[in-house]
Amino acid sequence: MNSQLATFPKEISFDDDYLYIEWKDGHGSKYSLLDLRKKCPCATCRGGHGGKVGQATGHIDSIKLISWTKVGRYAISIVWNDYHNTGIYSYDHLRAYAEGNSGAFD
């Protein structure tokens, strides 16, 4: 990731199983929807409010993405078919995760 363009999406799309991001630097990333839902960065899913990490998402074995919206110039918010919608997925974390940083959402 040598450029600021690396963390700005050119195009975002999804199908039944994956979220796709084409970054402005030309790189393409593909994310498993189930993996993204289980790694939701919101306080509830990350163990905030007295819970444990994974307690809110550990039981999920299938998921569908209903819609997404941009959050400023730095992230997207996803609405899942379980109606969870409080996770904000930053472009920096999404790109780092796509490049092999498995702890990007931890």
ZIKAQUI-V72630 format. One record per run of one state. SS is the DSSP state (helix for helix, strand for strand, loop for the rest). FROM is the first residue (numbers start at 1). TO is the last residue. If there is no record, write none. Layout:
# ZIKAQUI-V72630
ss/from/to
SS/FROM/TO
SS/FROM/TO
This chain:
# ZIKAQUI-V72630
ss/from/to
loop/1/3
helix/4/7
loop/8/8
strand/9/14
loop/15/17
strand/18/23
loop/24/27
strand/28/32
helix/33/38
loop/39/64
strand/65/71
loop/72/74
strand/75/80
loop/81/87
strand/88/90
helix/91/98
loop/99/106
